[in-house]
Amino acid sequence: MTQKLKVFLLISILIVLMTHCEPPMVVTKWSGQTMGTFYHISVYGPEMDEARHLQIHDGIDSVLQSINQQMNPWDPESKISRFNRLKAGDTLDISPEFARVLDISGRIWESSDGAFDPTVGPLVDVWGFGAGSKEKKIPDPHEIKTCLEYTGFDLIGWEVTKLTKKDSRVRLDLAAVAKGFGVDAVSRYLKSRGFTNHLVEIGGEVFAMGKVKNRSWQLGIDRPEDFALPGESLSSVISISGQGVATSGDYRNFYIDKGRRISHTINPKTGEPVTHNLASVTIIAPDCARADAIATACIVMGNTAPEWLESLDSVEGYFIFRQDSVTIRETMTPGFADYLVK
């Protein structure tokens, strides 16, 4: 046997042995509750034992607990609840994470001309959609006018570690961006632990990284049918990797008053529920926090949202307009088509 043949056989044997030693690639999942909703996480990688699975689950919960302690308005001891009790001119110490969420919110508030506004909570409450609302009813015009006096993101101010307000009645609610921020934070945690193929979802907001079984992660976009369950009827399917995805719509949270459809989406500038026919928008962006906030802004803006979206860098959108009770019209930004599963 020649020396070259011996070397070739040795290499072949080593390759076979290495192949057989590699652990099987599987999808490992975690789930739980956070921010008043549920999270679902999938990782594609080598099979792990129970101890490792529990360790990662604890790490995920730790990341989310930290965000909850800062930005959960239903926790009376959270940072945001303490801010909401502040008097005008008082200051509150905040973390760099909190400041980062405020920075994202401020940029989108400004870019959307106030369509996205995390101080809109009191208006949501008076229309009957807040967590503490006793009944869904059309409010007195005077209530709306009063709420508008202290609605506006320009009524709060922050620096790197300090947060303050100009009116004691201002209330901050970061729900339309905090879930997306939480998704991004969990994704960063998983990446730091070596999981480069994963999908993180919190309350329908998603970030996907890497691949699963040699293909990008696939997500369904729900058809906006009133009270339909998630995944019950799909309009399209997208394939993503390295992007955040968020969807906002008016088809799961509304009520009818004297034949008028009252949407839970309140225009922060008018104090009234939106009346346009944009039923759903799905946003793809480099991170989920921005996708989350941009989707909310779009569902407030309605027909002008597609034009605004095209002015944003690295952001794509898929819009579903309601034509009548059974007919819909779909449109998208030019780059969104690249993500559609044909």
QUIPEPE-V154385 format. One record per backbone hydrogen bond with DSSP energy under -1.0 kcal/mol. CO is the residue of the C=O (numbers start at 1). NH is the residue of the N-H. If there is no record, write none. Layout:
# QUIPEPE-V154385
co: [CO	CO]
nh: [NH	NH]
This chain:
# QUIPEPE-V154385
co: [2	3	4	5	6	7	8	9	10	11	12	13	14	15	16	17	18	24	26	28	30	32	34	37	38	39	40	41	42	43	45	49	50	51	52	53	54	55	56	57	58	59	60	61	62	63	64	65	67	68	69	70	72	75	78	79	80	83	87	92	95	96	97	98	99	100	101	102	103	104	105	106	107	108	109	110	112	117	118	120	120	121	122	123	124	125	130	140	140	141	142	143	144	147	148	152	153	155	157	161	162	163	164	165	167	174	174	177	178	179	180	181	182	183	184	185	186	187	188	189	190	191	194	197	198	199	200	201	202	205	206	207	208	209	215	217	219	221	221	223	225	229	233	236	237	238	240	243	244	245	246	248	251	253	255	257	260	262	265	267	272	277	279	280	281	282	283	284	285	287	288	289	290	291	292	293	294	295	296	297	298	302	304	305	306	308	309	316	317	318	319	320	320	321	327	327	329	331	333	335	336	339]
nh: [6	7	8	9	10	11	12	13	14	15	16	17	18	19	20	21	22	47	45	43	41	39	37	34	203	32	201	30	199	28	26	53	54	55	56	57	58	59	60	61	62	63	64	65	66	67	68	69	71	72	79	80	75	78	82	83	84	86	90	163	99	100	101	102	103	104	105	106	107	108	109	110	111	112	114	113	115	120	173	123	124	125	126	127	129	128	133	143	144	145	146	147	148	150	151	155	156	166	164	94	159	92	157	89	170	177	178	181	182	183	184	185	186	187	188	189	190	191	192	193	195	194	196	44	209	42	207	40	205	202	245	200	242	198	212	240	238	235	236	225	228	232	223	221	341	219	217	208	285	206	283	281	227	264	262	260	257	255	274	271	267	322	250	320	248	318	246	316	244	291	292	293	294	295	296	297	298	299	300	301	302	305	308	309	310	311	312	284	333	282	331	279	280	329	323	324	321	319	336	338	339	239]
